[in-house]
Amino acid sequence: MKLGVVGIAVSALVLGGCTIGQSETETEVAARQFADALTQRNAQAAADLTSDPAAAAAAITQMFDGLAARDATFVVAGTDSDAGTFTLDADWTLGAEAAAEPTTTPAAGTTSATPTAEPDSAHTWSYTTTGGGQSVADGGKIPWDPQLLAPGLTADTTLRYTTLAGGSPQVLDAAGRPLMTEQTVTLVNLDPATIADPAGTAAAVAQLLGPVAPTITAASLQADLAGSQGKTVTAITLRDTDFQPIADRLTAIPGVQLVKQTRLLTADKAMTSPTLDGLRKLWQQGQDASAGWAVQLVRANGSAERLAGEDGTPQPDIATTLDPAIQGAAQAAIAALPQQAAIVALRPSTGAVLAVAQNPAAAAQGPIALTGLYPPGSTFKTVTTSAALQAGSVTPDTVLPCPGSANIEGRTIPNDDNFDLGSVPLHTAFARSCNTTMGALAVALPPTALPDAALQFGLGVDYVTPGLTTVTGSVPPADTPAQRVESAIGQGQVTATPFGMALVAASIAKGSTPAPTLVAGMPGVANTTPAPAPPQVTEQLRTMMRETVTAGTATQLADIADLRGKTGTAEVGDAAAHGWFVGIVPRKREGPPGDDIAFAVFVAGADSSAPAVDAAGRFLRPIQAQIPR
């Protein structure tokens, strides 16, 4: 056998654990070596066997990068030694890697980019190619032809694996109207490498973006560019309605690059809520599960031809329980507060999540409305009173002392500003929020009385709710009388989230804990389902909560028809106390659910319950027209 260039090169390699057999022809040697190098993803080794190593290496590298393959196998299917030709069978397993998410700074109302492939998806693509020629039979190089790699591939085309969405389902609000839709956005990028005058570019961009995003200034953009280490900076992500009026002027600024993407955005740009992230994830999971796929031959002009794949499956719209009017009222009620603030509103009769709102200070800390744990203060007296009533030691009319302060089990308990009511019925002590009364009641309770009563109202229960990640709170057993005194007034080791306290209010309103629901027909599943509190106890609590509004600590809300509530102030060490208010607006009449609301307002560092109570008023008054009385 005559050994040419190919034979010499191959003899130095051991591929797949075997050496060249003495009976192989030049064509068989070259074909096997080429197939083995491709299978091993050794682009340079395969390219060196061809007549144009540089072009071949670039094409092979692009092929593997573009197809994002989990596995690829190339096998010699046949050879014609006289003609020097051979055929290869290629088998690909595709879809193992998701496209990376770009790092962006989204504008208000936008969301981060979604991946273009699901990591766990896998699709197969098989085909046969033909290559070679007389030069191979004579011991020469394999004539380079991109179609050696895949059918139809040329020097001016590339290969790409992509997923194909089955459609673009909408996320709907409680009335079936679009809440979130897939929309086009534009990333406004600044490329330091193409900016000759950073100060001038920053000033020009900031001037255009200022009306949309006042926090973006020439100074902030210059600082971003200075710290970018030469990498592209995303100044903002714009919706089409904000981009189109300034598109031409942005395009004319040196160093500005405009990149189009699609995002799942709220239909109302002003809407913000921690619930939106969970809905985006749920939407994306549906898109990933139903996605089709394609191997595309991409031409230089960007057009593409599908070589293999299958279409995606259309997904249904996602129907949520969110009410935009109630959400908007909640956002407006706390927007101007300088402290972190949140409102969670539920429909007691169904468990529907109506609104979850946070102001900018709270949003900067994460989804505190759903997962932020804080001492609930006197709002927890709903639980304490329920436990005492269930113990049978008191009734709402039992007369109890309410001194301005009291030393109970070594802990001095003061009332707010040390107010002293003397001896009053329990319902009055509740409405006026007597710490001393509640602390004395708790001393006689068993260690698990408060945790058990809390569970009856959903506090301490964990829920797995589609589209929603929540924590309710924690009420550990109070083993000593001193611990029970602390727990009785929502201090010590007792913690709750705004969501958890809204669930407490909803449980009192309904008489049992409703399963929280964000996506219609997909209620949350609890890790435990305690029996509800006795009906007469929850009815007594509702009456006391009404007195809190008409003659207690929340009389500034007395104009809101049928409102029941409980105020709360929670000490947090040496810092300003947190303020709380939980409320219930019951259904007007028997019939289908639809006009009942239970909610919790939380204001961190408020120093009293007053800011939370005022926010509750700003929340409820605009939506009174939706709750006819």
C-alpha positions as CSV (number, residue, x, y, z in Angstrom):
1,M,0.0,0.0,0.0
2,K,1.2,3.4,-0.9
3,L,1.4,5.9,2.0
4,G,0.9,9.5,1.1
5,V,0.4,12.6,3.3
6,V,-2.8,11.2,4.8
7,G,-1.3,7.9,5.6
8,I,1.6,9.5,7.4
9,A,-0.6,11.8,9.4
10,V,-2.9,9.0,10.4
11,S,-0.2,6.6,11.4
12,A,0.8,9.0,14.2
13,L,-2.7,8.9,15.7
14,V,-4.5,6.4,17.8
15,L,-8.3,7.1,17.6
16,G,-11.0,5.2,19.4
17,G,-8.4,2.9,20.9
18,C,-7.3,1.3,17.6
19,T,-4.5,1.8,15.1
20,I,-4.7,1.7,11.3
21,G,-5.2,-1.8,9.9
22,Q,-2.7,-2.9,7.2
23,S,-5.6,-4.0,4.9
24,E,-7.3,-0.5,4.9
25,T,-7.3,1.5,1.7
26,E,-6.3,5.2,1.6
27,T,-10.0,6.1,1.3
28,E,-11.0,4.0,4.2
29,V,-8.2,5.4,6.4
30,A,-9.0,9.0,5.5
31,A,-12.8,8.5,6.0
32,R,-12.4,6.7,9.3
33,Q,-9.9,9.3,10.6
34,F,-12.2,12.2,9.6
35,A,-15.3,10.5,11.2
36,D,-13.4,9.7,14.4
37,A,-12.1,13.3,14.8
38,L,-15.6,14.7,14.3
39,T,-17.0,12.3,16.9
40,Q,-14.3,13.4,19.3
41,R,-15.2,17.0,18.5
42,N,-11.6,17.6,17.6
43,A,-12.2,20.3,15.0
44,Q,-8.5,20.9,14.2
45,A,-7.7,17.2,13.7
46,A,-10.6,16.8,11.3
47,A,-9.7,20.0,9.5
48,D,-6.1,19.0,9.0
49,L,-7.2,16.0,7.0
50,T,-8.8,18.3,4.4
51,S,-7.5,20.4,1.6
52,D,-8.5,23.7,3.4
53,P,-7.7,23.3,7.1
54,A,-8.5,26.9,8.0
55,A,-12.0,27.0,6.4
56,A,-12.8,23.5,7.6
57,A,-11.8,24.2,11.2
58,A,-14.0,27.4,11.3
59,A,-17.0,25.5,9.8
60,I,-16.6,22.5,12.2
61,T,-16.2,24.7,15.2
62,Q,-19.3,26.7,14.2
63,M,-21.3,23.5,13.7
64,F,-20.7,22.2,17.2
65,D,-21.2,25.7,18.7
66,G,-24.4,26.3,16.8
67,L,-26.0,23.0,17.4
68,A,-25.3,22.9,21.2
69,A,-25.1,19.1,21.0
70,R,-25.2,16.7,23.9
71,D,-23.7,14.0,21.7
72,A,-22.7,13.6,18.1
73,T,-21.5,10.4,16.3
74,F,-20.0,10.1,12.8
75,V,-19.6,6.6,11.3
76,V,-18.2,5.6,7.9
77,A,-21.2,4.1,6.1
78,G,-19.4,3.1,2.9
79,T,-16.4,3.8,0.7
80,D,-15.5,3.6,-3.0
81,S,-11.8,3.1,-3.0
82,D,-11.5,3.4,-6.7
83,A,-13.2,6.8,-6.8
84,G,-11.8,7.8,-3.4
85,T,-15.3,8.7,-2.1
86,F,-17.0,7.8,1.1
87,T,-20.3,8.3,2.9
88,L,-20.8,9.3,6.6
89,D,-23.8,8.6,8.8
90,A,-24.2,11.4,11.4
91,D,-26.4,11.0,14.5
92,W,-26.9,14.0,16.8
93,T,-28.5,14.4,20.2
94,L,-29.5,18.0,20.4
95,G,-30.9,20.4,23.0
96,A,-28.7,19.6,26.0
97,E,-27.7,23.2,26.6
98,A,-29.9,26.3,27.1
99,A,-28.9,29.6,25.5
100,A,-27.3,31.9,28.1
101,E,-29.5,34.7,29.5
102,P,-28.1,38.1,28.7
103,T,-27.1,40.3,31.6
104,T,-29.4,43.3,31.5
105,T,-30.8,46.0,33.7
106,P,-34.5,45.9,32.9
107,A,-36.6,49.0,33.1
108,A,-39.8,49.1,35.2
109,G,-42.3,46.6,33.8
110,T,-39.8,44.4,32.0
111,T,-38.4,41.0,32.8
112,S,-35.1,39.3,32.3
113,A,-34.5,37.4,29.1
114,T,-35.8,33.8,29.0
115,P,-33.6,30.9,27.7
116,T,-34.1,29.7,24.2
117,A,-33.8,26.0,25.0
118,E,-34.7,23.8,27.9
119,P,-31.7,22.1,29.5
120,D,-33.4,18.7,29.9
121,S,-34.8,18.5,26.3
122,A,-33.2,16.1,23.8
123,H,-33.9,15.7,20.1
124,T,-32.2,13.5,17.5
125,W,-31.1,14.4,14.0
126,S,-29.7,11.8,11.6
127,Y,-28.5,12.2,8.0
128,T,-25.9,10.9,5.5
129,T,-23.2,13.0,3.7
130,T,-20.8,12.1,0.9
131,G,-17.3,13.4,0.3
132,G,-13.9,12.7,-1.0
133,G,-12.6,12.2,-4.5
134,Q,-9.7,10.7,-6.5
135,S,-7.1,12.7,-4.5
136,V,-8.1,10.7,-1.4
137,A,-7.5,7.4,-3.2
138,D,-4.1,8.6,-4.2
139,G,-3.2,9.4,-0.6
140,G,-3.9,13.1,-0.7
141,K,-6.1,15.4,1.4
142,I,-9.9,15.2,1.5
143,P,-11.3,17.9,-0.8
144,W,-12.9,20.4,1.5
145,D,-16.6,20.8,1.0
146,P,-18.9,22.1,3.8
147,Q,-21.5,19.5,2.8
148,L,-19.2,16.9,4.3
149,L,-20.6,18.1,7.6
150,A,-24.3,18.5,6.8
151,P,-26.6,18.5,3.8
152,G,-26.9,21.9,2.1
153,L,-24.2,23.5,4.2
154,T,-22.0,26.0,2.2
155,A,-19.3,28.5,2.8
156,D,-21.9,31.2,3.2
157,T,-24.2,29.4,5.6
158,T,-24.1,28.2,9.2
159,L,-26.0,25.7,11.4
160,R,-28.2,26.6,14.3
161,Y,-30.3,24.7,16.8
162,T,-33.2,26.6,18.3
163,T,-36.5,25.9,20.0
164,L,-39.8,26.9,18.5
165,A,-42.5,28.2,20.7
166,G,-45.9,26.7,20.2
167,G,-47.5,30.1,20.5
168,S,-47.5,33.0,22.9
169,P,-50.1,32.4,25.6
170,Q,-51.2,35.4,27.7
171,V,-51.4,35.7,31.4
172,L,-54.9,36.8,32.3
173,D,-56.3,38.7,35.2
174,A,-59.4,37.6,37.3
175,A,-61.7,39.1,34.7
176,G,-60.1,37.3,31.8
177,R,-58.3,40.4,30.5
178,P,-54.6,40.4,29.5
179,L,-52.4,40.9,32.5
180,M,-49.1,39.9,30.9
181,T,-48.3,39.4,27.2
182,E,-45.1,38.7,25.2
183,Q,-43.9,42.0,23.8
184,T,-40.9,43.4,22.0
185,V,-38.3,45.3,24.0
186,T,-35.1,47.1,23.0
187,L,-31.9,46.9,24.9
188,V,-30.0,50.2,24.8
189,N,-26.4,49.1,25.0
190,L,-23.3,51.2,25.2
191,D,-20.1,49.8,23.6
192,P,-17.0,51.4,25.2
193,A,-14.8,50.3,22.3
194,T,-16.8,52.5,19.8
195,I,-17.2,55.5,22.1
196,A,-14.7,58.2,21.4
197,D,-16.3,60.7,23.8
198,P,-17.8,58.9,26.9
199,A,-19.0,62.2,28.5
200,G,-20.7,63.3,25.3
201,T,-22.4,59.9,24.7
202,A,-23.5,59.6,28.3
203,A,-25.0,63.1,28.3
204,A,-26.9,62.5,25.0
205,V,-28.3,59.1,26.1
206,A,-29.3,60.4,29.5
207,Q,-31.1,63.3,28.0
208,L,-33.3,60.9,25.9
209,L,-33.8,58.4,28.7
210,G,-34.5,60.9,31.5
211,P,-38.3,61.1,30.9
212,V,-38.6,57.3,31.0
213,A,-36.1,56.6,33.8
214,P,-35.2,59.7,35.9
215,T,-32.6,57.8,37.8
216,I,-30.4,57.4,34.7
217,T,-28.1,60.4,34.5
218,A,-25.0,61.4,32.5
219,A,-23.0,60.8,35.7
220,S,-24.5,57.3,36.3
221,L,-23.9,56.2,32.7
222,Q,-20.3,57.5,32.8
223,A,-19.7,55.6,36.0
224,D,-21.1,52.4,34.4
225,L,-18.8,52.8,31.4
226,A,-15.8,53.5,33.6
227,G,-16.4,50.3,35.6
228,S,-17.3,48.1,32.6
229,Q,-13.7,47.0,31.9
230,G,-14.4,47.4,28.3
231,K,-17.5,45.3,28.2
232,T,-20.9,46.4,26.8
233,V,-23.1,48.2,29.2
234,T,-26.9,47.9,29.1
235,A,-28.3,51.3,30.0
236,I,-31.9,50.4,30.0
237,T,-34.5,48.0,28.5
238,L,-37.3,49.8,26.8
239,R,-40.8,48.8,25.8
240,D,-41.8,49.7,22.3
241,T,-44.1,52.5,23.5
242,D,-41.1,54.2,25.1
243,F,-38.5,53.3,22.5
244,Q,-40.3,54.4,19.2
245,P,-40.4,58.1,20.0
246,I,-36.7,58.3,20.6
247,A,-35.5,55.5,18.3
248,D,-33.9,57.7,15.6
249,R,-32.2,59.9,18.0
250,L,-30.7,56.9,19.9
251,T,-29.5,55.4,16.7
252,A,-27.6,58.5,15.8
253,I,-25.6,58.6,19.1
254,P,-22.0,57.1,18.6
255,G,-21.5,53.9,20.6
256,V,-25.2,53.1,21.1
257,Q,-26.2,49.6,20.0
258,L,-29.9,48.6,19.9
259,V,-30.8,45.0,20.5
260,K,-34.3,43.6,20.1
261,Q,-35.7,40.9,22.3
262,T,-39.1,39.5,23.4
263,R,-40.2,39.6,27.0
264,L,-43.3,38.7,29.0
265,L,-44.4,42.1,30.2
266,T,-47.4,43.4,32.2
267,A,-50.1,45.0,30.0
268,D,-50.1,47.9,32.4
269,K,-46.5,49.3,32.7
270,A,-47.3,50.7,36.1
271,M,-48.2,47.3,37.6
272,T,-45.5,45.8,39.9
273,S,-45.9,42.8,42.2
274,P,-43.8,40.0,43.6
275,T,-46.4,37.6,42.1
276,L,-45.2,38.5,38.6
277,D,-41.9,36.6,38.9
278,G,-43.7,33.4,39.8
279,L,-46.1,33.8,36.9
280,R,-43.2,34.4,34.5
281,K,-41.6,31.2,35.7
282,L,-44.9,29.3,35.3
283,W,-45.3,30.7,31.8
284,Q,-41.8,29.8,30.8
285,Q,-42.2,26.2,32.2
286,G,-45.2,25.8,29.9
287,Q,-43.3,27.2,26.9
288,D,-40.4,24.9,27.6
289,A,-42.6,21.8,28.0
290,S,-44.5,22.5,24.8
291,A,-41.6,23.9,22.7
292,G,-40.8,22.5,19.3
293,W,-37.3,22.5,17.8
294,A,-35.4,23.1,14.6
295,V,-32.0,22.7,13.0
296,Q,-31.7,25.7,10.8
297,L,-29.5,26.5,7.8
298,V,-28.8,30.2,8.3
299,R,-27.9,32.3,5.3
300,A,-25.6,35.4,5.4
301,N,-28.7,37.7,5.2
302,G,-30.2,36.1,8.3
303,S,-32.9,34.1,6.6
304,A,-33.1,30.5,7.7
305,E,-34.2,27.1,6.2
306,R,-35.3,24.3,8.5
307,L,-33.4,21.1,8.0
308,A,-35.0,19.1,10.8
309,G,-37.3,19.5,13.8
310,E,-41.0,19.7,14.8
311,D,-43.4,22.4,15.6
312,G,-44.3,23.4,19.2
313,T,-47.6,22.7,20.9
314,P,-49.9,25.7,21.5
315,Q,-50.4,26.3,25.3
316,P,-53.5,27.7,26.9
317,D,-53.6,31.1,28.5
318,I,-52.8,31.3,32.2
319,A,-55.8,32.6,34.2
320,T,-54.9,34.3,37.4
321,T,-56.9,35.5,40.4
322,L,-55.3,39.0,40.4
323,D,-57.6,42.0,40.3
324,P,-55.8,45.0,38.6
325,A,-58.1,47.5,40.3
326,I,-57.3,46.1,43.8
327,Q,-53.7,45.7,42.9
328,G,-53.5,49.3,41.7
329,A,-55.2,50.6,44.9
330,A,-52.7,48.6,47.0
331,Q,-49.7,50.0,45.1
332,A,-51.0,53.6,45.4
333,A,-51.7,53.2,49.1
334,I,-48.1,52.6,50.0
335,A,-46.2,54.1,47.1
336,A,-45.3,57.4,48.9
337,L,-44.2,55.8,52.2
338,P,-40.5,56.2,52.8
339,Q,-40.3,52.9,54.8
340,Q,-40.6,49.4,53.5
341,A,-44.3,48.7,53.1
342,A,-46.4,45.9,51.7
343,I,-50.1,45.0,51.3
344,V,-51.5,41.5,50.6
345,A,-55.1,41.0,49.8
346,L,-57.0,37.7,49.5
347,R,-60.6,36.6,48.8
348,P,-61.6,34.7,52.0
349,S,-64.4,32.8,50.3
350,T,-62.1,31.3,47.6
351,G,-58.5,31.8,48.7
352,A,-57.9,33.9,45.6
353,V,-54.9,36.2,45.7
354,L,-56.3,39.5,44.7
355,A,-53.2,41.8,45.1
356,V,-49.7,41.7,46.4
357,A,-48.0,45.1,46.5
358,Q,-44.7,46.5,47.7
359,N,-43.4,50.0,47.6
360,P,-39.9,50.7,46.1
361,A,-38.2,50.5,49.4
362,A,-39.6,47.1,50.1
363,A,-39.0,45.8,46.5
364,A,-35.3,46.6,46.9
365,Q,-35.3,44.0,49.7
366,G,-37.0,41.2,47.8
367,P,-40.5,39.7,48.0
368,I,-41.0,40.7,51.7
369,A,-44.8,40.6,51.2
370,L,-44.6,36.9,50.6
371,T,-41.5,35.7,52.5
372,G,-40.4,38.5,54.9
373,L,-40.7,37.4,58.5
374,Y,-41.4,40.0,61.2
375,P,-42.9,40.1,64.7
376,P,-46.7,40.7,64.0
377,G,-47.2,42.6,67.2
378,S,-50.8,43.2,68.4
379,T,-52.3,41.7,65.2
380,F,-51.4,38.4,66.7
381,K,-53.9,39.1,69.5
382,T,-56.5,37.6,67.1
383,V,-54.7,34.3,67.7
384,T,-54.2,34.9,71.5
385,T,-57.9,35.8,72.0
386,S,-59.0,32.7,69.9
387,A,-56.8,30.5,72.1
388,A,-58.2,32.0,75.3
389,L,-61.8,31.7,74.1
390,Q,-61.2,28.0,73.1
391,A,-59.7,27.3,76.5
392,G,-63.0,28.3,78.1
393,S,-61.5,30.5,80.7
394,V,-63.1,33.7,79.3
395,T,-65.9,35.0,77.1
396,P,-66.0,38.2,75.2
397,D,-67.9,39.8,78.1
398,T,-65.6,38.6,80.8
399,V,-64.3,41.6,82.7
400,L,-60.5,41.7,83.0
401,P,-58.0,44.3,84.3
402,C,-56.2,46.5,81.7
403,P,-53.6,48.5,83.7
404,G,-51.2,50.9,82.0
405,S,-48.4,48.4,82.7
406,A,-48.0,45.2,84.5
407,N,-45.1,43.0,85.6
408,I,-46.1,39.5,84.4
409,E,-43.7,36.7,85.1
410,G,-40.8,39.1,85.4
411,R,-41.6,40.9,82.1
412,T,-42.9,44.5,82.4
413,I,-45.6,44.8,79.8
414,P,-46.8,48.4,79.0
415,N,-49.8,49.5,77.0
416,D,-49.2,52.0,74.2
417,D,-48.4,55.3,76.0
418,N,-49.3,53.4,79.2
419,F,-53.0,54.0,78.8
420,D,-55.0,52.5,81.6
421,L,-58.6,51.3,81.2
422,G,-59.1,49.8,84.6
423,S,-61.3,46.7,84.3
424,V,-63.1,46.2,81.1
425,P,-64.8,43.4,79.1
426,L,-62.5,41.3,77.0
427,H,-64.0,42.6,73.8
428,T,-63.1,46.2,74.9
429,A,-59.5,45.1,75.8
430,F,-59.2,43.6,72.4
431,A,-60.6,46.6,70.5
432,R,-58.3,49.0,72.5
433,S,-55.4,46.6,72.2
434,C,-54.5,46.1,75.9
435,N,-51.1,44.4,76.1
436,T,-51.5,43.8,79.8
437,T,-54.7,42.0,79.4
438,M,-53.4,39.7,76.7
439,G,-50.2,38.9,78.6
440,A,-52.1,37.9,81.7
441,L,-54.5,35.7,79.7
442,A,-51.6,33.9,78.0
443,V,-49.9,32.9,81.3
444,A,-52.6,30.4,82.1
445,L,-52.6,28.8,78.6
446,P,-50.8,25.5,77.9
447,P,-47.5,25.7,76.0
448,T,-49.0,24.7,72.7
449,A,-52.2,26.7,72.9
450,L,-50.9,29.6,70.8
451,P,-49.2,27.5,68.1
452,D,-52.3,25.4,67.8
453,A,-54.6,28.4,67.5
454,A,-52.2,30.0,65.0
455,L,-52.3,26.8,62.8
456,Q,-56.1,27.0,62.8
457,F,-55.7,30.3,60.9
458,G,-53.0,29.1,58.6
459,L,-50.1,30.7,60.4
460,G,-47.2,28.2,60.5
461,V,-48.7,26.2,57.6
462,D,-46.5,25.8,54.5
463,Y,-48.2,25.9,51.1
464,V,-47.1,24.7,47.6
465,T,-49.0,27.1,45.4
466,P,-48.5,27.1,41.6
467,G,-46.9,30.5,40.6
468,L,-46.5,31.6,44.2
469,T,-43.6,31.1,46.7
470,T,-44.8,32.0,50.2
471,V,-44.0,31.6,53.9
472,T,-46.7,32.2,56.5
473,G,-44.8,32.4,59.8
474,S,-43.6,30.6,62.9
475,V,-45.2,30.3,66.3
476,P,-43.1,27.9,68.5
477,P,-44.4,26.4,71.7
478,A,-44.0,28.7,74.6
479,D,-42.7,26.5,77.4
480,T,-42.6,29.1,80.1
481,P,-45.1,31.6,81.3
482,A,-42.7,34.4,80.4
483,Q,-42.5,33.1,76.9
484,R,-46.2,32.9,76.6
485,V,-46.5,36.6,77.7
486,E,-44.1,37.6,74.9
487,S,-45.9,35.4,72.3
488,A,-49.4,36.7,73.4
489,I,-48.6,40.2,72.0
490,G,-46.8,39.0,68.9
491,Q,-43.3,39.4,70.1
492,G,-40.6,37.0,71.3
493,Q,-40.1,34.2,68.9
494,V,-43.4,34.7,67.0
495,T,-42.9,35.8,63.4
496,A,-45.3,36.3,60.4
497,T,-45.2,37.5,56.9
498,P,-47.7,40.0,55.5
499,F,-49.0,37.1,53.4
500,G,-49.3,35.0,56.6
501,M,-51.3,37.7,58.5
502,A,-53.6,38.2,55.4
503,L,-54.2,34.5,55.6
504,V,-55.1,34.8,59.3
505,A,-57.6,37.5,58.5
506,A,-59.0,35.4,55.6
507,S,-59.4,32.4,58.0
508,I,-61.3,34.5,60.5
509,A,-63.5,35.8,57.8
510,K,-64.3,32.4,56.3
511,G,-64.3,30.4,59.4
512,S,-61.6,28.1,58.0
513,T,-58.4,28.6,56.2
514,P,-58.9,28.9,52.4
515,A,-56.3,27.4,50.1
516,P,-54.3,30.3,48.7
517,T,-54.7,30.4,44.9
518,L,-52.9,32.5,42.3
519,V,-53.7,30.5,39.1
520,A,-57.4,29.7,38.7
521,G,-58.1,26.0,39.4
522,M,-54.7,25.4,41.0
523,P,-55.1,26.0,44.8
524,G,-52.1,25.7,47.1
525,V,-51.5,22.4,48.9
526,A,-50.9,22.6,52.6
527,N,-48.3,20.5,54.5
528,T,-50.9,20.2,57.3
529,T,-54.6,20.8,57.6
530,P,-55.6,21.5,61.2
531,A,-59.3,21.6,62.1
532,P,-60.6,25.1,62.1
533,A,-61.4,27.1,65.2
534,P,-65.0,26.6,66.5
535,P,-67.5,28.7,64.5
536,Q,-68.6,30.6,67.6
537,V,-65.0,31.7,68.3
538,T,-64.4,33.1,64.8
539,E,-67.8,34.9,65.0
540,Q,-66.8,36.4,68.3
541,L,-63.5,37.5,66.8
542,R,-65.2,39.1,63.8
543,T,-67.4,41.1,66.3
544,M,-64.4,42.3,68.3
545,M,-62.6,43.3,65.1
546,R,-65.6,45.4,64.1
547,E,-65.5,47.1,67.5
548,T,-61.8,47.9,66.8
549,V,-62.9,50.0,63.9
550,T,-66.0,51.6,65.5
551,A,-64.7,52.2,69.0
552,G,-61.1,51.0,69.2
553,T,-57.6,51.7,67.8
554,A,-58.8,52.0,64.1
555,T,-61.6,54.6,64.3
556,Q,-60.1,56.6,61.5
557,L,-61.4,53.8,59.3
558,A,-65.0,53.9,60.7
559,D,-66.3,55.4,57.4
560,I,-65.5,52.1,55.6
561,A,-68.7,50.1,55.7
562,D,-68.5,46.7,57.5
563,L,-64.8,46.9,58.0
564,R,-63.3,44.7,60.7
565,G,-59.7,45.0,61.7
566,K,-56.9,44.8,64.2
567,T,-54.0,47.1,64.6
568,G,-50.5,46.1,65.6
569,T,-47.2,47.6,66.7
570,A,-44.2,45.3,67.0
571,E,-41.0,46.2,68.8
572,V,-37.7,45.3,67.1
573,G,-35.0,45.9,69.6
574,D,-33.7,49.5,69.6
575,A,-35.0,50.2,66.1
576,A,-38.4,51.9,65.3
577,A,-41.3,49.6,65.8
578,H,-43.1,48.0,62.8
579,G,-46.7,48.9,62.1
580,W,-49.4,46.5,61.1
581,F,-53.1,46.4,60.3
582,V,-55.1,43.4,59.3
583,G,-58.6,43.8,58.0
584,I,-61.7,42.0,56.7
585,V,-64.5,43.4,54.4
586,P,-67.1,40.6,54.4
587,R,-69.5,39.6,51.7
588,K,-72.5,41.8,51.5
589,R,-75.0,39.0,51.0
590,E,-75.3,35.3,50.4
591,G,-74.5,34.1,46.9
592,P,-71.5,33.5,44.7
593,P,-68.2,34.8,46.1
594,G,-66.9,38.0,44.7
595,D,-67.0,41.0,47.1
596,D,-65.2,39.8,50.2
597,I,-61.6,40.9,51.0
598,A,-59.1,40.0,53.7
599,F,-55.8,41.9,53.8
600,A,-52.7,42.8,55.8
601,V,-50.8,46.0,55.7
602,F,-47.2,46.1,56.9
603,V,-45.0,49.2,57.3
604,A,-41.4,48.6,58.6
605,G,-40.0,51.1,61.1
606,A,-43.3,53.0,61.3
607,D,-43.0,53.5,65.1
608,S,-46.7,52.9,65.5
609,S,-49.7,51.3,63.7
610,A,-50.9,54.7,62.4
611,P,-49.1,54.6,59.0
612,A,-50.4,51.1,58.4
613,V,-53.9,52.1,59.3
614,D,-53.8,55.2,57.1
615,A,-52.5,53.0,54.2
616,A,-55.4,50.6,54.8
617,G,-57.8,53.6,54.3
618,R,-56.0,54.7,51.1
619,F,-56.3,51.1,49.9
620,L,-59.9,50.5,50.7
621,R,-61.7,53.7,49.9
622,P,-60.9,53.7,46.1
623,I,-62.3,50.2,45.8
624,Q,-65.5,50.7,47.8
625,A,-67.4,51.0,44.6
626,Q,-66.4,47.4,43.8
627,I,-67.7,46.2,47.1
628,P,-71.3,47.4,47.1
629,R,-73.0,47.7,50.4
